[in-house]
Every structure is written in C-alpha cells, then in structure tokens.
Amino acid sequence: MRRRVALLGRAALVAGALAGGLAGCGGGDNWAKKCTTTGGVIECAPEQRPQVDEVTGELLDGGSYDVAADRGKVVVVNFWGSWCNPCRAEADDLEKTFQATKAKGVTFIGVNSRDDRDSAKQFERGRVTYPSVYDPDGEVALKFDVTQVSTPSTLILDRQGRIAVAMRRATVVSELQPLVERVAAEKNG
C-alpha cells in the first residue's frame, strides 16, 4: 500500500509538472514565448535557445544514455509510448528522417514514457533502429527542462545542446527532415 501511495504521489508530481506546458523548470520562465511558433512547431533563434544539461537515463535495451556524450551532434529527441496511436503513425517518418540525416552528424534518441518495458520493446521492434531511454515515470522528460503538453512530442537540439525546435504533436518526414537538416547546417553559434 505504501508503494502505491508513493507511486501515486510521484505520478501527481510529474503530472503537475507536465501540465505546465513547455515552461522551463528553472524559474518558471517560458522560453517558448521568446521563439516563433507556427502550426505547433516552435523554432528558436540561437540566442533564444535554452541549454539542455545533465540528461541521463537507462536505455530500453540496457546500458545508459547521456546527452552530453552527443554534444557536437544534432540530437532529435522523440517522446513516445506504445499506447499512443499518433506515435505509431509517426514512427516510420522518424526512422526515415534518422536514416536520411545520420551522415550529417545527426542522432536520434527516443524517450519512452508511461509504459512497461516489454510493451515498449515490442513497439520498437521493426519500427526504429535508434535507441530509446526507458522513462516510465517521466523523470527523464523533466530533465530536458521542458515539459510535454502531449505525446508524441519531438525536440531538435543543436550541436551545442540547446533546444532549437520543439513540436508538441506527431510529425511526418516532409516536416521533420527539413527542420533537422536546417539545424544540422548551422555554423556553431
């Protein structure tokens, strides 16, 4: 019973944080308001991009992930769940974009939330070849200093580890790939 109460308390804490939209965790300042939003896509100029630091987690298939190890690459972060129908719909587009851009110094990482490990692994099998962090309680998502409004959501981090683009909905290759390529083509700045 104590475990159940503790889990419910933790879930309420995470849900409260998630209800904040794309508000940053530090200081309550909503960085997204400083950026341009068009059709659910938030794009930030380099000087407006929030830095992402100290994001680590356990990979779905074992091992660990540290976003700092990908500094110097563009990192596409997709938040998903096996229970999410839009996630199923966008998985092929994410994989196509990953394959089309990885030679340009781009990497992808999934963040699986509110799932059990077996369901998450089954969902990934045959859909995507990039790894995912297992985040059943939403703790890794909170470390990105943004909260999700919905699942799926996708972030594109620039080579300095700053959030360049955020999408609060499913995406398709014709939308995602040009955004990823534009961030990948930026000079360090």
Secondary structure, 3 states (H helix, E strand, C coil): CHHHHHHHHHHHHHHHHHCCCCCCCCCCCCHHHHCEEECCEEECCHHHCCECCCCEEEECCCCEEEHHHHCCCEEEEEEECCCCHHHHHHHHHHHHHHHHHHHHCEEEEEEEECCCHHHHHHHHCCCCCCCEEEECCCHHHHHCCCCCCCCCEEEEECCCCEEEEEECCCCCHHHHHHHHHHHHCCCCC
